Amino acid sequence: QVQLVESGGGLVRAGGSLRLSCAASGSVSSINAMGWYRQAPGKQRELVAMIRSGESTNYADSVKGRFTISRDVTKNTVYLQMNSLEPEDTAVYYCRLQSPPFFTYWGQGTQVTVSS
């Protein structure tokens, strides 16, 4: 079993920054990809950013140029640096891990609230 523990959420004013962390523990033998999703009230969960084992990344158009995903393979931890935050970024942010052959794990979520 794999556990994902997220941290770093909180309340910030528009234009501010936050850094989310997600640490994976347990039976983590190999990781294909780790990423961040978010879900705002009344909306579907959406991809924010993802980083794959080959270090390739992809971002939602709405966060390109403002958010940066990175990871520390020695710690099985993925980070999301969020700059120039906007009220529209308010959501619960979830960490997701994909491991072979086709396992997917989710964190419990961390609230990010951006005030105008």
N, CA, C and O atoms as a GROMACS GRO file, in nm:
protein
  464
    1GLN      N    1   0.084  -0.119   0.000
    1GLN     CA    2   0.000   0.000   0.000
    1GLN      C    3   0.088   0.124   0.000
    1GLN      O    4   0.197   0.125   0.057
    2VAL      N    5   0.038   0.228  -0.065
    2VAL     CA    6   0.109   0.355  -0.076
    2VAL      C    7   0.028   0.464  -0.009
    2VAL      O    8  -0.094   0.472  -0.027
    3GLN      N    9   0.096   0.546   0.068
    3GLN     CA   10   0.030   0.661   0.130
    3GLN      C   11   0.092   0.790   0.075
    3GLN      O   12   0.213   0.802   0.057
    4LEU      N   13   0.004   0.886   0.050
    4LEU     CA   14   0.046   1.018   0.003
    4LEU      C   15   0.003   1.120   0.107
    4LEU      O   16  -0.114   1.127   0.145
    5VAL      N   17   0.099   1.200   0.152
    5VAL     CA   18   0.070   1.303   0.252
    5VAL      C   19   0.104   1.438   0.194
    5VAL      O   20   0.219   1.467   0.161
    6GLU      N   21   0.001   1.522   0.181
    6GLU     CA   22   0.018   1.655   0.125
    6GLU      C   23   0.031   1.759   0.236
    6GLU      O   24  -0.020   1.741   0.346
    7SER      N   25   0.100   1.866   0.204
    7SER     CA   26   0.111   1.977   0.297
    7SER      C   27   0.138   2.104   0.218
    7SER      O   28   0.172   2.100   0.100
    8GLY      N   29   0.121   2.217   0.285
    8GLY     CA   30   0.155   2.345   0.224
    8GLY      C   31   0.039   2.431   0.181
    8GLY      O   32   0.059   2.545   0.139
    9GLY      N   33  -0.082   2.380   0.191
    9GLY     CA   34  -0.196   2.462   0.155
    9GLY      C   35  -0.221   2.571   0.258
    9GLY      O   36  -0.157   2.575   0.363
   10GLY      N   37  -0.315   2.660   0.225
   10GLY     CA   38  -0.347   2.767   0.318
   10GLY      C   39  -0.419   2.880   0.250
   10GLY      O   40  -0.470   2.867   0.139
   11LEU      N   41  -0.423   2.991   0.320
   11LEU     CA   42  -0.491   3.112   0.272
   11LEU      C   43  -0.386   3.214   0.231
   11LEU      O   44  -0.292   3.242   0.307
   12VAL      N   45  -0.401   3.270   0.112
   12VAL     CA   46  -0.306   3.368   0.062
   12VAL      C   47  -0.380   3.473  -0.019
   12VAL      O   48  -0.485   3.445  -0.076
   13ARG      N   49  -0.326   3.591  -0.025
   13ARG     CA   50  -0.386   3.698  -0.105
   13ARG      C   51  -0.349   3.681  -0.252
   13ARG      O   52  -0.247   3.621  -0.285
   14ALA      N   53  -0.432   3.734  -0.336
   14ALA     CA   54  -0.403   3.730  -0.480
   14ALA      C   55  -0.266   3.792  -0.506
   14ALA      O   56  -0.229   3.895  -0.449
   15GLY      N   57  -0.191   3.725  -0.593
   15GLY     CA   58  -0.056   3.767  -0.623
   15GLY      C   59   0.050   3.699  -0.538
   15GLY      O   60   0.169   3.709  -0.566
   16GLY      N   61   0.006   3.631  -0.434
   16GLY     CA   62   0.098   3.563  -0.345
   16GLY      C   63   0.142   3.428  -0.396
   16GLY      O   64   0.109   3.388  -0.508
   17SER      N   65   0.217   3.358  -0.311
   17SER     CA   66   0.274   3.228  -0.349
   17SER      C   67   0.251   3.126  -0.239
   17SER      O   68   0.242   3.159  -0.120
   18LEU      N   69   0.244   3.002  -0.282
   18LEU     CA   70   0.241   2.887  -0.191
   18LEU      C   71   0.320   2.774  -0.254
   18LEU      O   72   0.335   2.767  -0.376
   19ARG      N   73   0.371   2.686  -0.169
   19ARG     CA   74   0.442   2.568  -0.217
   19ARG      C   75   0.379   2.445  -0.154
   19ARG      O   76   0.379   2.429  -0.032
   20LEU      N   77   0.326   2.359  -0.238
   20LEU     CA   78   0.268   2.234  -0.192
   20LEU      C   79   0.370   2.122  -0.200
   20LEU      O   80   0.455   2.119  -0.289
   21SER      N   81   0.361   2.032  -0.104
   21SER     CA   82   0.448   1.913  -0.103
   21SER      C   83   0.362   1.788  -0.091
   21SER      O   84   0.256   1.791  -0.029
   22CYS      N   85   0.408   1.681  -0.151
   22CYS     CA   86   0.340   1.552  -0.141
   22CYS      C   87   0.446   1.444  -0.126
   22CYS      O   88   0.526   1.422  -0.217
   23ALA      N   89   0.446   1.378  -0.013
   23ALA     CA   90   0.544   1.274   0.015
   23ALA      C   91   0.477   1.137   0.007
   23ALA      O   92   0.373   1.113   0.068
   24ALA      N   93   0.538   1.049  -0.069
   24ALA     CA   94   0.487   0.913  -0.085
   24ALA      C   95   0.564   0.819   0.006
   24ALA      O   96   0.686   0.826   0.016
   25SER      N   97   0.491   0.730   0.073
   25SER     CA   98   0.555   0.631   0.158
   25SER      C   99   0.483   0.498   0.143
   25SER      O  100   0.375   0.491   0.084
   26GLY      N  101   0.543   0.393   0.197
   26GLY     CA  102   0.484   0.261   0.185
   26GLY      C  103   0.553   0.182   0.075
   26GLY      O  104   0.674   0.193   0.056
   27SER      N  105   0.475   0.102   0.003
   27SER     CA  106   0.530   0.012  -0.098
   27SER      C  107   0.552   0.084  -0.230
   27SER      O  108   0.488   0.053  -0.331
   28VAL      N  109   0.644   0.182  -0.228
   28VAL     CA  110   0.672   0.258  -0.350
   28VAL      C  111   0.794   0.198  -0.417
   28VAL      O  112   0.907   0.236  -0.385
   29SER      N  113   0.774   0.105  -0.508
   29SER     CA  114   0.887   0.041  -0.574
   29SER      C  115   0.929   0.117  -0.699
   29SER      O  116   1.047   0.124  -0.732
   30SER      N  117   0.833   0.172  -0.768
   30SER     CA  118   0.862   0.246  -0.891
   30SER      C  119   0.749   0.345  -0.914
   30SER      O  120   0.633   0.318  -0.884
   31ILE      N  121   0.785   0.458  -0.969
   31ILE     CA  122   0.686   0.564  -0.994
   31ILE      C  123   0.690   0.601  -1.142
   31ILE      O  124   0.796   0.634  -1.196
   32ASN      N  125   0.576   0.594  -1.206
   32ASN     CA  126   0.567   0.638  -1.345
   32ASN      C  127   0.547   0.789  -1.354
   32ASN      O  128   0.606   0.856  -1.439
   33ALA      N  129   0.464   0.839  -1.265
   33ALA     CA  130   0.434   0.982  -1.269
   33ALA      C  131   0.373   1.025  -1.136
   33ALA      O  132   0.310   0.946  -1.066
   34MET      N  133   0.395   1.151  -1.105
   34MET     CA  134   0.328   1.214  -0.991
   34MET      C  135   0.273   1.346  -1.039
   34MET      O  136   0.331   1.412  -1.125
   35GLY      N  137   0.161   1.384  -0.982
   35GLY     CA  138   0.101   1.506  -1.030
   35GLY      C  139   0.008   1.568  -0.927
   35GLY      O  140  -0.016   1.514  -0.819
   36TRP      N  141  -0.041   1.684  -0.964
   36TRP     CA  142  -0.135   1.760  -0.882
   36TRP      C  143  -0.263   1.784  -0.961
   36TRP      O  144  -0.260   1.822  -1.078
   37TYR      N  145  -0.373   1.760  -0.895
   37TYR     CA  146  -0.505   1.791  -0.948
   37TYR      C  147  -0.573   1.886  -0.850
   37TYR      O  148  -0.529   1.900  -0.736
   38ARG      N  149  -0.678   1.950  -0.896
   38ARG     CA  150  -0.753   2.036  -0.805
   38ARG      C  151  -0.902   2.026  -0.836
   38ARG      O  152  -0.944   1.996  -0.947
   39GLN      N  153  -0.979   2.053  -0.733
   39GLN     CA  154  -1.124   2.052  -0.749
   39GLN      C  155  -1.183   2.169  -0.673
   39GLN      O  156  -1.173   2.179  -0.551
   40ALA      N  157  -1.246   2.258  -0.749
   40ALA     CA  158  -1.314   2.372  -0.690
   40ALA      C  159  -1.460   2.334  -0.663
   40ALA      O  160  -1.511   2.240  -0.725
   41PRO      N  161  -1.527   2.404  -0.572
   41PRO     CA  162  -1.667   2.372  -0.543
   41PRO      C  163  -1.754   2.375  -0.668
   41PRO      O  164  -1.753   2.471  -0.744
   42GLY      N  165  -1.828   2.268  -0.687
   42GLY     CA  166  -1.918   2.261  -0.801
   42GLY      C  167  -1.855   2.230  -0.933
   42GLY      O  168  -1.922   2.231  -1.036
   43LYS      N  169  -1.725   2.202  -0.932
   43LYS     CA  170  -1.653   2.173  -1.056
   43LYS      C  171  -1.589   2.035  -1.050
   43LYS      O  172  -1.573   1.977  -0.943
   44GLN      N  173  -1.554   1.984  -1.167
   44GLN     CA  174  -1.488   1.855  -1.174
   44GLN      C  175  -1.340   1.868  -1.137
   44GLN      O  176  -1.281   1.975  -1.150
   45ARG      N  177  -1.284   1.759  -1.093
   45ARG     CA  178  -1.141   1.757  -1.063
   45ARG      C  179  -1.065   1.770  -1.195
   45ARG      O  180  -1.099   1.707  -1.294
   46GLU      N  181  -0.961   1.853  -1.194
   46GLU     CA  182  -0.885   1.878  -1.316
   46GLU      C  183  -0.736   1.867  -1.289
   46GLU      O  184  -0.688   1.891  -1.178
   47LEU      N  185  -0.663   1.831  -1.394
   47LEU     CA  186  -0.518   1.824  -1.385
   47LEU      C  187  -0.460   1.965  -1.376
   47LEU      O  188  -0.500   2.055  -1.449
   48VAL      N  189  -0.366   1.982  -1.283
   48VAL     CA  190  -0.293   2.107  -1.271
   48VAL      C  191  -0.154   2.091  -1.333
   48VAL      O  192  -0.115   2.170  -1.419
   49ALA      N  193  -0.081   1.989  -1.289
   49ALA     CA  194   0.054   1.966  -1.340
   49ALA      C  195   0.094   1.823  -1.312
   49ALA      O  196   0.048   1.761  -1.216
   50MET      N  197   0.181   1.770  -1.399
   50MET     CA  198   0.227   1.634  -1.382
   50MET      C  199   0.373   1.625  -1.422
   50MET      O  200   0.418   1.696  -1.512
   51ILE      N  201   0.448   1.538  -1.354
   51ILE     CA  202   0.587   1.513  -1.387
   51ILE      C  203   0.605   1.362  -1.397
   51ILE      O  204   0.561   1.287  -1.310
   52ARG      N  205   0.672   1.318  -1.505
   52ARG     CA  206   0.688   1.176  -1.530
   52ARG      C  207   0.828   1.130  -1.493
   52ARG      O  208   0.915   1.211  -1.460
   53SER      N  209   0.849   1.000  -1.499
   53SER     CA  210   0.976   0.944  -1.457
   53SER      C  211   1.092   0.996  -1.540
   53SER      O  212   1.205   1.002  -1.491
   54GLY      N  213   1.065   1.034  -1.666
   54GLY     CA  214   1.170   1.090  -1.748
   54GLY      C  215   1.186   1.240  -1.732
   54GLY      O  216   1.256   1.305  -1.810
   55GLU      N  217   1.121   1.295  -1.630
   55GLU     CA  218   1.126   1.437  -1.595
   55GLU      C  219   1.047   1.526  -1.690
   55GLU      O  220   1.053   1.649  -1.679
   56SER      N  221   0.974   1.468  -1.783
   56SER     CA  222   0.889   1.553  -1.866
   56SER      C  223   0.772   1.602  -1.782
   56SER      O  224   0.727   1.534  -1.690
   57THR      N  225   0.725   1.720  -1.816
   57THR     CA  226   0.616   1.781  -1.739
   57THR      C  227   0.507   1.831  -1.833
   57THR      O  228   0.531   1.856  -1.951
   58ASN      N  229   0.389   1.844  -1.780
   58ASN     CA  230   0.284   1.915  -1.851
   58ASN      C  231   0.197   1.988  -1.751
   58ASN      O  232   0.183   1.948  -1.636
   59TYR      N  233   0.140   2.098  -1.798
   59TYR     CA  234   0.063   2.188  -1.713
   59TYR      C  235  -0.072   2.220  -1.777
   59TYR      O  236  -0.088   2.217  -1.900
   60ALA      N  237  -0.167   2.252  -1.693
   60ALA     CA  238  -0.292   2.308  -1.743
   60ALA      C  239  -0.261   2.446  -1.800
   60ALA      O  240  -0.174   2.517  -1.749
   61ASP      N  241  -0.331   2.483  -1.905
   61ASP     CA  242  -0.306   2.614  -1.968
   61ASP      C  243  -0.322   2.727  -1.868
   61ASP      O  244  -0.252   2.828  -1.875
   62SER      N  245  -0.415   2.711  -1.774
   62SER     CA  246  -0.446   2.819  -1.681
   62SER      C  247  -0.334   2.847  -1.581
   62SER      O  248  -0.334   2.952  -1.516
   63VAL      N  249  -0.239   2.754  -1.568
   63VAL     CA  250  -0.132   2.774  -1.469
   63VAL      C  251   0.005   2.788  -1.532
   63VAL      O  252   0.103   2.814  -1.462
   64LYS      N  253   0.015   2.771  -1.662
   64LYS     CA  254   0.144   2.781  -1.729
   64LYS      C  255   0.208   2.917  -1.703
   64LYS      O  256   0.142   3.021  -1.713
   65GLY      N  257   0.336   2.913  -1.670
   65GLY     CA  258   0.407   3.036  -1.642
   65GLY      C  259   0.394   3.084  -1.498
   65GLY      O  260   0.467   3.174  -1.456
   66ARG      N  261   0.302   3.024  -1.422
   66ARG     CA  262   0.284   3.064  -1.282
   66ARG      C  263   0.319   2.952  -1.185
   66ARG      O  264   0.371   2.977  -1.077
   67PHE      N  265   0.290   2.828  -1.224
   67PHE     CA  266   0.315   2.711  -1.138
   67PHE      C  267   0.432   2.630  -1.193
   67PHE      O  268   0.453   2.624  -1.314
   68THR      N  269   0.507   2.570  -1.102
   68THR     CA  270   0.617   2.482  -1.141
   68THR      C  271   0.612   2.355  -1.059
   68THR      O  272   0.607   2.359  -0.936
   69ILE      N  273   0.615   2.242  -1.127
   69ILE     CA  274   0.617   2.112  -1.059
   69ILE      C  275   0.760   2.059  -1.061
   69ILE      O  276   0.832   2.073  -1.160
   70SER      N  277   0.800   1.998  -0.951
   70SER     CA  278   0.932   1.938  -0.943
   70SER      C  279   0.925   1.820  -0.846
   70SER      O  280   0.824   1.800  -0.778
   71ARG      N  281   1.032   1.742  -0.842
   71ARG     CA  282   1.029   1.629  -0.750
   71ARG      C  283   1.168   1.597  -0.700
   71ARG      O  284   1.268   1.630  -0.763
   72ASP      N  285   1.171   1.531  -0.585
   72ASP     CA  286   1.294   1.481  -0.526
   72ASP      C  287   1.280   1.329  -0.523
   72ASP      O  288   1.208   1.274  -0.439
   73VAL      N  289   1.349   1.261  -0.614
   73VAL     CA  290   1.332   1.116  -0.626
   73VAL      C  291   1.386   1.044  -0.504
   73VAL      O  292   1.340   0.934  -0.472
   74THR      N  293   1.483   1.104  -0.434
   74THR     CA  294   1.539   1.039  -0.316
   74THR      C  295   1.440   1.037  -0.201
   74THR      O  296   1.449   0.954  -0.110
   75LYS      N  297   1.344   1.129  -0.205
   75LYS     CA  298   1.245   1.140  -0.098
   75LYS      C  299   1.105   1.098  -0.144
   75LYS      O  300   1.010   1.105  -0.066
   76ASN      N  301   1.093   1.056  -0.271
   76ASN     CA  302   0.960   1.024  -0.327
   76ASN      C  303   0.861   1.136  -0.300
   76ASN      O  304   0.747   1.113  -0.259
   77THR      N  305   0.907   1.258  -0.323
   77THR     CA  306   0.827   1.376  -0.293
   77THR      C  307   0.814   1.462  -0.418
   77THR      O  308   0.910   1.481  -0.492
   78VAL      N  309   0.694   1.514  -0.438
   78VAL     CA  310   0.670   1.605  -0.548
   78VAL      C  311   0.625   1.739  -0.490
   78VAL      O  312   0.556   1.744  -0.388
   79TYR      N  313   0.664   1.846  -0.557
   79TYR     CA  314   0.635   1.981  -0.511
   79TYR      C  315   0.558   2.056  -0.620
   79TYR      O  316   0.569   2.027  -0.739
   80LEU      N  317   0.480   2.152  -0.575
   80LEU     CA  318   0.414   2.243  -0.668
   80LEU      C  319   0.435   2.384  -0.616
   80LEU      O  320   0.375   2.425  -0.516
   81GLN      N  321   0.521   2.458  -0.685
   81GLN     CA  322   0.543   2.598  -0.652
   81GLN      C  323   0.439   2.681  -0.726
   81GLN      O  324   0.432   2.677  -0.849
   82MET      N  325   0.359   2.754  -0.652
   82MET     CA  326   0.250   2.831  -0.711
   82MET      C  327   0.276   2.979  -0.687
   82MET      O  328   0.276   3.025  -0.573
   83ASN      N  329   0.298   3.052  -0.793
   83ASN     CA  330   0.322   3.196  -0.787
   83ASN      C  331   0.208   3.272  -0.854
   83ASN      O  332   0.129   3.214  -0.929
   84SER      N  333   0.202   3.400  -0.826
   84SER     CA  334   0.099   3.487  -0.887
   84SER      C  335  -0.039   3.424  -0.875
   84SER      O  336  -0.114   3.417  -0.972
   85LEU      N  337  -0.071   3.379  -0.757
   85LEU     CA  338  -0.198   3.311  -0.735
   85LEU      C  339  -0.315   3.404  -0.759
   85LEU      O  340  -0.310   3.524  -0.730
   86GLU      N  341  -0.421   3.344  -0.812
   86GLU     CA  342  -0.543   3.417  -0.843
   86GLU      C  343  -0.659   3.355  -0.766
   86GLU      O  344  -0.653   3.238  -0.729
   87PRO      N  345  -0.765   3.432  -0.743
   87PRO     CA  346  -0.882   3.374  -0.674
   87PRO      C  347  -0.934   3.249  -0.744
   87PRO      O  348  -0.988   3.159  -0.679
   88GLU      N  349  -0.918   3.243  -0.875
   88GLU     CA  350  -0.965   3.126  -0.952
   88GLU      C  351  -0.885   3.000  -0.920
   88GLU      O  352  -0.926   2.890  -0.957
   89ASP      N  353  -0.772   3.015  -0.854
   89ASP     CA  354  -0.692   2.898  -0.815
   89ASP      C  355  -0.743   2.834  -0.686
   89ASP      O  356  -0.693   2.730  -0.644
   90THR      N  357  -0.842   2.896  -0.624
   90THR     CA  358  -0.898   2.840  -0.501
   90THR      C  359  -0.960   2.705  -0.527
   90THR      O  360  -1.047   2.690  -0.613
   91ALA      N  361  -0.915   2.605  -0.451
   91ALA     CA  362  -0.962   2.468  -0.471
   91ALA      C  363  -0.897   2.377  -0.366
   91ALA      O  364  -0.808   2.419  -0.292
   92VAL      N  365  -0.944   2.254  -0.362
   92VAL     CA  366  -0.872   2.150  -0.289
   92VAL      C  367  -0.774   2.087  -0.387
   92VAL      O  368  -0.814   2.043  -0.495
   93TYR      N  369  -0.649   2.082  -0.350
   93TYR     CA  370  -0.544   2.027  -0.436
   93TYR      C  371  -0.510   1.886  -0.390
   93TYR      O  372  -0.485   1.861  -0.272
   94TYR      N  373  -0.510   1.795  -0.486
   94TYR     CA  374  -0.485   1.654  -0.458
   94TYR      C  375  -0.358   1.607  -0.529
   94TYR      O  376  -0.333   1.642  -0.645
   95CYS      N  377  -0.282   1.530  -0.458
   95CYS     CA  378  -0.164   1.467  -0.516
   95CYS      C  379  -0.204   1.330  -0.572
   95CYS      O  380  -0.287   1.260  -0.516
   96ARG      N  381  -0.144   1.296  -0.684
   96ARG     CA  382  -0.172   1.167  -0.747
   96ARG      C  383  -0.042   1.099  -0.786
   96ARG      O  384   0.050   1.164  -0.837
   97LEU      N  385  -0.034   0.969  -0.763
   97LEU     CA  386   0.085   0.891  -0.797
   97LEU      C  387   0.043   0.773  -0.884
   97LEU      O  388  -0.054   0.704  -0.854
   98GLN      N  389   0.118   0.751  -0.990
   98GLN     CA  390   0.095   0.636  -1.077
   98GLN      C  391   0.217   0.546  -1.072
   98GLN      O  392   0.330   0.591  -1.093
   99SER      N  393   0.193   0.418  -1.044
   99SER     CA  394   0.304   0.323  -1.041
   99SER      C  395   0.268   0.204  -1.128
   99SER      O  396   0.151   0.172  -1.147
  100PRO      N  397   0.372   0.137  -1.181
  100PRO     CA  398   0.343   0.024  -1.270
  100PRO      C  399   0.284  -0.093  -1.196
  100PRO      O  400   0.309  -0.109  -1.076
  101PRO      N  401   0.201  -0.180  -1.266
  101PRO     CA  402   0.168  -0.160  -1.407
  101PRO      C  403   0.059  -0.057  -1.432
  101PRO      O  404   0.060   0.013  -1.533
  102PHE      N  405  -0.036  -0.047  -1.337
  102PHE     CA  406  -0.143   0.050  -1.360
  102PHE      C  407  -0.211   0.088  -1.230
  102PHE      O  408  -0.334   0.093  -1.222
  103PHE      N  409  -0.131   0.115  -1.126
  103PHE     CA  410  -0.186   0.155  -0.997
  103PHE      C  411  -0.190   0.307  -0.987
  103PHE      O  412  -0.100   0.376  -1.035
  104THR      N  413  -0.295   0.357  -0.924
  104THR     CA  414  -0.311   0.500  -0.902
  104THR      C  415  -0.348   0.524  -0.757
  104THR      O  416  -0.436   0.457  -0.702
  105TYR      N  417  -0.279   0.619  -0.695
  105TYR     CA  418  -0.304   0.654  -0.555
  105TYR      C  419  -0.329   0.804  -0.546
  105TYR      O  420  -0.274   0.885  -0.621
  106TRP      N  421  -0.416   0.839  -0.450
  106TRP     CA  422  -0.451   0.980  -0.427
  106TRP      C  423  -0.422   1.020  -0.283
  106TRP      O  424  -0.434   0.939  -0.191
  107GLY      N  425  -0.383   1.144  -0.266
  107GLY     CA  426  -0.371   1.200  -0.134
  107GLY      C  427  -0.506   1.245  -0.083
  107GLY      O  428  -0.607   1.235  -0.152
  108GLN      N  429  -0.507   1.294   0.040
  108GLN     CA  430  -0.633   1.334   0.103
  108GLN      C  431  -0.677   1.474   0.063
  108GLN      O  432  -0.791   1.513   0.087
  109GLY      N  433  -0.588   1.549   0.003
  109GLY     CA  434  -0.620   1.684  -0.041
  109GLY      C  435  -0.578   1.791   0.058
  109GLY      O  436  -0.577   1.769   0.180
  110THR      N  437  -0.544   1.906   0.004
  110THR     CA  438  -0.508   2.021   0.087
  110THR      C  439  -0.576   2.144   0.029
  110THR      O  440  -0.574   2.166  -0.092
  111GLN      N  441  -0.634   2.224   0.114
  111GLN     CA  442  -0.712   2.340   0.071
  111GLN      C  443  -0.620   2.458   0.039
  111GLN      O  444  -0.532   2.493   0.117
  112VAL      N  445  -0.643   2.517  -0.076
  112VAL     CA  446  -0.577   2.642  -0.114
  112VAL      C  447  -0.685   2.746  -0.137
  112VAL      O  448  -0.775   2.726  -0.218
  113THR      N  449  -0.676   2.856  -0.065
  113THR     CA  450  -0.774   2.963  -0.078
  113THR      C  451  -0.701   3.092  -0.110
  113THR      O  452  -0.610   3.133  -0.037
  114VAL      N  453  -0.741   3.156  -0.219
  114VAL     CA  454  -0.679   3.281  -0.262
  114VAL      C  455  -0.783   3.391  -0.252
  114VAL      O  456  -0.887   3.385  -0.318
  115SER      N  457  -0.756   3.490  -0.170
  115SER     CA  458  -0.849   3.600  -0.151
  115SER      C  459  -0.816   3.714  -0.247
  115SER      O  460  -0.701   3.735  -0.284
  116SER      N  461  -0.919   3.786  -0.286
  116SER     CA  462  -0.898   3.896  -0.381
  116SER      C  463  -0.867   4.026  -0.309
  116SER      O  464  -0.848   4.129  -0.373
   0.00000   0.00000   0.00000
